[in-house]
Amino acid sequence: MRPEDAARRDHQDLHASLWAETAIAAPPAPPLRGAVRADVAIVGGGYTGLSAALHAAERGAKAVVLEAKEPGWGASGRNGGQVIAGLKLDPDAMDVQFGAERGAIVRHLSGGAPDYLFDLIERHQIDCDANQSGWIQPAYGQAGLRAVEARAAQWAKHGVGARLLDRAQVAELVGTDSYYGGWLDPRGGSVQPLSLARGLAKAAFAAGAAVHGETRVVRLERRGSAWLLATADGASVEAPNVILATNGYTDDLWPGLRRSIVPVRPFQVASAPLGENVRRTIYPQGHVGSDTKRMLSYYRIDRTGRILMGGRGSVGHGRRASIHAQLRADVRRFFPHLGELRWDYAWSGWVALTKDHLPHIHELAPGVHAGLGYQGRGLALGVVFGRELARRALESRVEDGWPLAPMEPLPFHAWRKPVLQGIRAYYRLRDRFDL
């Protein structure tokens, strides 16, 4: 597939999504014209970049967002809308990974991300179907059950009202008897993801930030004590501080940054609205959830009564039809009582993985920071990272922030597709045999 064909298909995927159909109106985001100066220049108009602009502007800084397409065009406008606390690491493992002091900071920031997000939504009156009803992680097999038991106990030790669920309780709260048990995290919830991105753009603009769409940055270079960002259309921004917030859509603007992540493409499908009696059988109390499989499934009911199913990431642009068909088959397997459904939407987008399965904040050079690698959990954490990046840009010293990580290009990056295909096959085997 030619690059221009891949880009066109990616563009079609956003506008073919359920979220594009039901989102609030997009705010004005005109292309940048001419040469401007700013305190902070931000590349990327997703959750992280828009949050960074909002928080920088609220501190009195002149912030400029440069987005190659439109605000929320990437994963921020395409994800499942599930607000999840924490990382892939369990709380105890955070101390092992970062040390006790920094582990406590990471646990506080990642574990508190949903509360921070929902408070921000309320504070700025963002219309995005926000619902902090809780997130359920059903356990797939005995190995998954052991994992959620440990996870819930560890978070409970840190004051979270985690609730273990037995098989019958999961069946009641989720609507399927496919799982062995699970846990309920009351911090989680859901949003309309594209509406959230557009609402963040509106809030950033109201705070004094400038948000520019259709403004692709093609060059970043040092200019005296500042940085110069040049766009494909000849405009430019000069700023002493730069934030790169492109996650799974990272290119070669900064040498080596693209090779520090692996973009993976999850897919989603959405049905026609279910009948009232049927929809009440799936997450009847408004929860959302994703299971413990290594090749996980995540699903929810949206405000229009549609069931959404996501998962099965790809490392390329192909296999869309077969992956969408498998997701529809997953719905039939988990919820056979739904019968045959009409499927109205199918779409995908790119998320970023890192070699240590952790999101990273990098200081790439004096005045240049990047935040990326959310492992598919960037909804709440991306907003928190935006705040943290704004702090890094505007404060001379940050003692209690997310720890900085060195940027380390992956040695196998050129062979990432066959390597990841092998890893996915291995994960499928482990899921199949409950290992």
Phi, psi and omega per residue, in radians:
M1 nan 2.310 3.120
R2 -1.233 2.611 -3.141
P3 -0.961 -0.685 -3.119
E4 -1.189 -0.546 3.080
D5 -1.225 -0.699 3.103
A6 -1.087 -0.748 3.131
A7 -1.128 -0.690 3.136
R8 -1.134 -0.741 3.133
R9 -1.128 -0.698 3.111
D10 -1.091 -0.702 3.105
H11 -1.104 -0.747 3.130
Q12 -1.112 -0.621 -3.125
D13 -1.057 -0.724 3.127
L14 -1.102 -0.850 -3.029
H15 -1.379 -0.130 3.010
A16 -1.656 0.039 -3.061
S17 -1.464 2.766 3.025
L18 -1.051 -0.667 -3.068
W19 -1.132 -0.678 3.111
A20 -1.139 -0.526 -3.129
E21 -1.304 -0.561 -2.984
T22 -1.973 0.073 -3.071
A23 -1.324 2.815 2.979
I24 -1.152 2.859 -3.109
A25 -1.096 2.519 3.112
A26 -1.262 2.393 3.095
P27 -1.317 2.767 3.057
P28 -1.045 2.326 3.088
A29 -2.507 1.248 -3.037
P30 -1.174 2.653 3.078
P31 -1.052 2.603 3.078
L32 -1.243 2.370 3.058
R33 -2.164 2.456 3.049
G34 1.358 -2.849 -3.114
A35 -1.982 2.257 -3.132
V36 -2.272 2.813 3.040
R37 -2.007 2.585 3.141
A38 -2.583 2.911 3.001
D39 -1.452 -0.628 -3.134
V40 -2.411 2.177 3.026
A41 -1.854 2.272 -3.020
I42 -2.119 2.159 3.117
V43 -1.745 2.003 -3.134
G44 2.030 2.141 -3.081
G45 -1.919 0.740 2.984
G46 -1.711 -2.807 -3.091
Y47 -0.987 -0.797 -3.059
T48 -1.146 -0.861 -3.112
G49 -1.139 -0.736 -3.132
L50 -1.213 -0.666 3.073
S51 -1.136 -0.714 3.093
A52 -1.056 -0.749 3.129
A53 -1.121 -0.768 3.132
L54 -1.051 -0.853 -3.081
H55 -1.220 -0.623 3.083
A56 -1.154 -0.768 -3.135
A57 -1.127 -0.652 3.113
E58 -1.133 -0.364 3.087
R59 -1.601 0.101 3.092
G60 1.593 0.082 -3.134
A61 -1.490 2.635 3.023
K62 -1.495 1.925 -3.081
A63 -1.963 2.421 3.137
V64 -2.248 2.168 3.085
V65 -1.741 2.288 3.106
L66 -2.058 1.907 -3.078
E67 -2.013 2.267 -3.065
A68 -1.173 -0.486 -3.127
K69 -2.060 -1.692 3.103
E70 -2.489 2.708 3.137
P71 -0.957 2.259 -3.129
G72 1.445 0.194 -3.043
W73 -1.201 -0.559 -3.093
G74 -1.483 -2.479 -3.075
A75 -1.065 -0.454 -3.136
S76 -1.086 -0.486 3.121
G77 -1.779 0.084 -3.028
R78 -2.192 -0.169 -3.013
N79 -1.238 3.139 -3.080
G80 -1.360 -0.079 3.129
G81 1.288 0.319 3.138
Q82 -1.633 2.193 3.132
V83 -1.676 1.986 -3.013
I84 -2.168 2.387 3.106
A85 -1.487 2.657 2.990
G86 1.426 -2.960 -3.117
L87 -2.065 -3.091 2.968
K88 -1.149 -0.492 3.058
L89 -1.276 2.450 2.998
D90 -1.344 2.840 -3.049
P91 -0.956 -0.780 -3.132
D92 -1.107 -0.632 -3.134
A93 -1.197 -0.424 3.083
M94 -1.120 -0.670 3.091
D95 -1.155 -0.678 3.113
V96 -1.137 -0.739 -3.078
Q97 -1.249 -0.759 -2.981
F98 -1.903 -0.181 -2.959
G99 1.556 2.809 -3.003
A100 -1.074 -0.795 -3.059
E101 -1.194 -0.894 -3.140
R102 -1.250 -0.567 3.081
G103 -1.046 -0.664 3.100
A104 -1.134 -0.663 3.102
I105 -1.137 -0.810 3.141
V106 -1.091 -0.734 3.129
R107 -1.105 -0.738 3.138
H108 -1.143 -0.805 -3.073
L109 -1.236 -0.763 -3.114
S110 -1.321 -0.719 3.127
G111 -1.202 -0.545 -3.141
G112 -1.580 0.014 -3.073
A113 -1.034 -0.764 3.122
P114 -1.062 -0.773 3.120
D115 -1.063 -0.724 3.133
Y116 -1.097 -0.755 -3.137
L117 -1.084 -0.870 -3.092
F118 -1.142 -0.593 3.053
D119 -1.135 -0.729 3.129
L120 -1.118 -0.727 3.098
I121 -1.032 -0.768 3.129
E122 -1.163 -0.741 -3.085
R123 -1.097 -0.662 -3.098
H124 -1.767 0.095 3.080
Q125 0.920 0.889 3.127
I126 -1.445 2.178 -3.111
D127 -1.521 1.615 -3.061
C128 -2.480 0.514 3.113
D129 0.952 0.669 -3.092
A130 -1.149 2.332 -3.087
N131 -2.601 1.808 3.135
Q132 -1.601 1.223 -3.072
S133 -1.673 -0.155 -3.128
G134 1.918 2.672 -3.133
W135 -2.073 2.335 3.128
I136 -1.919 2.347 3.012
Q137 -1.985 1.690 3.108
P138 -1.229 2.537 -3.086
A139 -1.628 2.117 3.126
Y140 -1.653 1.723 3.133
G141 1.527 3.038 -3.114
Q142 -1.159 -0.643 3.111
A143 -1.090 -0.737 3.094
G144 -1.127 -0.639 3.130
L145 -1.139 -0.742 3.097
R146 -1.085 -0.665 -3.124
A147 -1.151 -0.774 -3.105
V148 -1.256 -0.541 3.076
E149 -1.082 -0.782 3.119
A150 -1.169 -0.725 -3.098
R151 -1.104 -0.836 -3.129
A152 -1.095 -0.712 -3.140
A153 -1.125 -0.696 -3.130
Q154 -1.178 -0.750 3.120
W155 -1.192 -0.628 3.101
A156 -1.076 -0.616 3.107
K157 -1.075 -0.424 -3.139
H158 -1.806 0.362 2.969
G159 1.614 0.094 3.123
V160 -1.461 2.397 3.122
G161 -1.381 0.959 -3.116
A162 -1.182 2.511 -3.094
R163 -2.244 2.064 3.044
L164 -1.297 2.491 -3.116
L165 -2.123 2.356 3.029
D166 -1.500 -3.129 -3.040
R167 -1.054 -0.740 -3.116
A168 -1.166 -0.661 3.134
Q169 -1.181 -0.687 3.074
V170 -1.108 -0.755 3.122
A171 -1.036 -0.677 -3.137
E172 -1.236 -0.745 -3.034
L173 -1.479 -0.458 -3.107
V174 -1.768 -0.719 3.124
G175 1.847 0.240 3.117
T176 -2.491 2.578 3.093
D177 -1.758 0.423 -3.080
S178 -1.392 -0.140 -2.988
Y179 -2.031 2.797 -3.084
Y180 -1.569 -0.205 -3.075
G181 2.757 -2.721 3.113
G182 2.908 -2.924 3.034
W183 -2.504 2.678 -3.141
L184 -1.970 2.156 3.092
D185 -1.842 1.922 -3.053
P186 -1.213 -0.196 -3.126
R187 -1.289 -0.417 -3.013
G188 -1.383 -3.132 3.138
G189 2.999 -2.617 -3.048
S190 -2.630 2.775 3.046
V191 -2.529 2.927 2.876
Q192 -1.498 1.896 -2.901
P193 -1.136 -0.687 3.139
L194 -1.241 -0.632 3.060
S195 -1.094 -0.661 3.090
L196 -1.085 -0.805 3.136
A197 -1.057 -0.792 -3.138
R198 -1.171 -0.620 3.084
G199 -1.166 -0.643 3.058
L200 -1.125 -0.691 3.102
A201 -1.080 -0.759 3.104
K202 -1.097 -0.729 -3.135
A203 -1.156 -0.697 3.110
A204 -1.100 -0.755 3.117
F205 -1.092 -0.759 3.141
A206 -1.108 -0.507 3.129
A207 -1.409 -0.160 3.099
G208 2.004 -0.003 3.114
A209 -1.383 2.741 3.015
A210 -1.826 2.329 -3.134
V211 -2.149 2.071 -3.077
H212 -2.051 2.159 3.007
G213 -1.672 3.002 -3.121
E214 0.867 0.733 -3.078
T215 -2.331 1.537 -3.081
R216 -1.539 2.182 3.099
V217 -1.463 2.199 -3.085
V218 -1.999 -0.191 -3.134
R219 -2.631 2.388 3.090
L220 -2.325 2.070 -3.073
E221 -2.540 2.732 3.120
R222 -1.244 2.391 3.090
R223 -2.354 1.564 -3.083
G224 1.136 -2.157 3.125
S225 -1.575 0.065 -3.095
A226 -2.163 -3.097 3.075
W227 -2.090 2.473 3.105
L228 -1.906 2.197 3.072
L229 -1.953 2.084 -3.124
A230 -1.866 2.431 -3.106
T231 -1.775 2.914 -3.114
A232 -1.131 -0.404 -3.112
D233 -1.736 0.197 3.043
G234 1.600 0.037 3.062
A235 -1.456 2.969 -3.128
S236 -2.708 2.712 3.019
V237 -2.258 2.359 3.032
E238 -2.004 2.209 -3.069
A239 -2.660 2.565 3.079
P240 -1.313 -0.310 -3.105
N241 -2.244 2.362 -3.132
V242 -2.257 2.387 3.049
I243 -2.115 2.189 3.074
L244 -1.769 2.063 -3.011
A245 -2.343 1.047 -3.021
T246 -1.950 -0.156 3.005
N247 0.753 -2.102 -3.066
G248 -1.223 -0.119 3.136
Y249 -1.879 0.324 -3.125
T250 -1.139 2.344 3.112
D251 -1.993 -2.694 -3.056
D252 -1.677 0.396 3.136
L253 -1.009 -0.732 3.051
W254 -1.951 2.145 -3.045
P255 -0.965 2.220 3.059
G256 1.550 -0.309 -3.060
L257 -1.162 -0.728 3.136
R258 -1.053 -0.613 -3.100
R259 -1.422 0.012 3.074
S260 -1.577 -0.108 3.139
I261 -2.269 2.854 3.002
V262 -2.113 1.990 3.076
P263 -1.275 2.326 3.092
V264 -2.248 2.537 -2.982
R265 -1.984 1.657 2.994
P266 -1.243 2.710 -3.138
F267 -2.122 2.713 3.080
Q268 -2.471 2.657 3.011
V269 -2.299 2.679 3.113
A270 -2.382 2.366 -3.095
S271 -1.469 3.067 2.879
A272 -1.191 2.789 3.114
P273 -0.979 2.358 3.105
L274 -1.437 2.741 3.030
G275 -1.121 2.676 -3.035
E276 -0.996 -0.787 -3.103
N277 -1.160 -0.645 -3.122
V278 -1.273 -0.750 -3.082
R279 -1.095 -0.486 3.140
R280 -1.264 -0.141 3.103
T281 -1.507 -0.199 -3.108
I282 -2.039 2.105 -3.059
Y283 0.789 1.019 -3.048
P284 -1.095 -0.363 3.131
Q285 -1.747 0.235 3.033
G286 1.468 0.198 3.095
H287 -1.245 2.944 2.913
V288 -2.220 2.978 -3.117
G289 -2.922 2.797 2.994
S290 -2.521 2.476 -2.948
D291 -1.595 -3.074 -3.022
T292 -1.589 -0.030 3.140
K293 -1.024 2.558 3.041
R294 -1.135 -0.632 2.956
M295 -1.706 1.295 -2.879
L296 -1.214 2.784 2.973
S297 -2.003 2.430 3.046
Y298 -2.314 2.480 -3.028
Y299 -2.752 2.795 -3.096
R300 -2.876 2.993 2.958
I301 -1.901 2.310 3.128
D302 -1.600 -3.130 -3.039
R303 -1.205 -0.309 3.101
T304 -1.564 0.017 3.108
G305 1.496 0.300 3.089
R306 -1.574 2.563 2.987
I307 -1.623 2.320 3.092
L308 -1.964 2.361 3.073
M309 -2.226 2.302 3.133
G310 -2.353 2.854 3.090
G311 2.535 -2.850 3.019
R312 0.935 1.114 -3.130
G313 -1.129 2.572 3.078
S314 -2.029 2.703 3.088
V315 -1.758 0.014 3.133
G316 -2.332 -2.926 -3.092
H317 -1.690 -0.090 -3.062
G318 -1.603 -3.059 3.036
R319 1.127 0.369 -3.087
R320 -1.090 -0.825 -3.061
A321 -1.091 -0.741 -3.104
S322 -1.216 -0.635 3.112
I323 -1.196 -0.746 3.093
H324 -1.061 -0.701 3.120
A325 -1.114 -0.682 3.132
Q326 -1.177 -0.652 3.082
L327 -1.109 -0.704 3.087
R328 -1.124 -0.642 3.088
A329 -1.159 -0.605 3.085
D330 -1.074 -0.703 3.105
V331 -1.074 -0.765 3.126
R332 -1.105 -0.633 -3.121
R333 -1.238 -0.781 -3.126
F334 -1.308 -0.620 -3.005
F335 -2.279 1.139 -3.078
P336 -1.081 -0.391 -3.116
H337 -1.213 -0.215 3.112
L338 -1.292 -0.377 -3.105
G339 1.208 -2.751 3.131
E340 -1.397 2.288 -3.109
L341 -1.995 2.735 2.939
R342 -1.566 2.361 -3.107
W343 -1.919 2.081 -3.012
D344 -1.702 -0.433 -3.014
Y345 -2.446 2.552 3.017
A346 -2.620 2.316 -3.079
W347 -2.753 3.079 -3.130
S348 -2.748 3.048 3.100
G349 -2.960 3.081 -3.021
W350 -1.876 2.313 2.953
V351 -2.020 2.951 -3.062
A352 -2.090 2.293 3.036
L353 -1.870 2.678 3.062
T354 -2.136 2.894 -3.040
K355 -1.230 -0.435 3.117
D356 -1.773 0.154 3.091
H357 1.093 0.506 -3.136
L358 -2.221 2.553 2.992
P359 -1.264 2.630 -3.034
H360 -2.209 2.498 2.817
I361 -1.964 2.157 -3.138
H362 -1.950 2.464 2.869
E363 -1.757 1.757 -3.000
L364 -1.384 -0.501 3.117
A365 -2.916 2.886 3.078
P366 -0.963 2.069 -3.141
G367 1.583 -0.048 -3.125
V368 -2.120 2.094 3.116
H369 -2.199 2.680 3.072
A370 -2.352 2.527 3.046
G371 -2.301 2.174 -3.055
L372 -2.938 3.031 3.054
G373 1.496 0.876 -3.021
Y374 -1.427 -0.070 3.104
Q375 1.057 0.497 -3.126
G376 1.486 0.113 3.130
R377 -2.085 0.726 -3.017
G378 -1.620 0.090 -3.068
L379 -1.184 -1.141 3.106
A380 -1.281 -0.741 -3.066
L381 -1.178 -0.558 3.094
G382 -1.095 -0.657 3.091
V383 -1.167 -0.741 3.096
V384 -1.132 -0.711 3.105
F385 -1.086 -0.631 3.076
G386 -1.036 -0.767 3.078
R387 -1.090 -0.772 -3.123
E388 -1.129 -0.677 3.114
L389 -1.174 -0.668 3.068
A390 -1.089 -0.690 3.079
R391 -1.088 -0.801 -3.135
R392 -1.048 -0.642 -3.102
A393 -1.268 -0.604 -2.944
L394 -1.861 -0.280 3.136
E395 -1.809 2.479 -3.121
S396 -1.246 -0.433 -3.119
R397 -2.636 2.268 3.126
V398 -2.126 1.901 -3.079
E399 -1.581 -0.543 -2.995
D400 -1.948 0.416 -3.117
G401 -1.622 3.093 3.077
W402 -1.029 2.312 -3.083
P403 -1.065 2.435 3.053
L404 -1.259 2.553 3.090
A405 -2.154 2.515 3.053
P406 -1.208 2.519 3.053
M407 -1.404 2.109 -3.094
E408 -2.256 1.822 3.087
P409 -1.001 2.444 -3.131
L410 -1.261 2.283 -3.086
P411 -1.158 -0.469 -3.098
F412 -1.726 0.276 -2.965
H413 -1.000 -0.658 -3.129
A414 -1.126 -0.424 -3.132
W415 -1.928 0.463 -3.023
R416 -1.088 -0.599 -3.087
K417 -1.150 -0.941 3.113
P418 -1.131 -0.604 3.114
V419 -1.096 -0.829 -3.128
L420 -1.182 -0.596 3.076
Q421 -1.091 -0.677 3.078
G422 -1.159 -0.721 3.110
I423 -1.113 -0.720 3.136
R424 -1.109 -0.707 3.102
A425 -1.100 -0.704 3.099
Y426 -1.113 -0.751 3.126
Y427 -1.120 -0.690 3.117
R428 -1.079 -0.695 3.105
L429 -1.121 -0.743 3.133
R430 -1.127 -0.687 3.073
D431 -1.113 -0.745 -3.072
R432 -1.110 -0.697 -3.069
F433 -1.780 0.207 3.039
D434 0.983 0.901 -3.116
L435 -1.813 nan nan
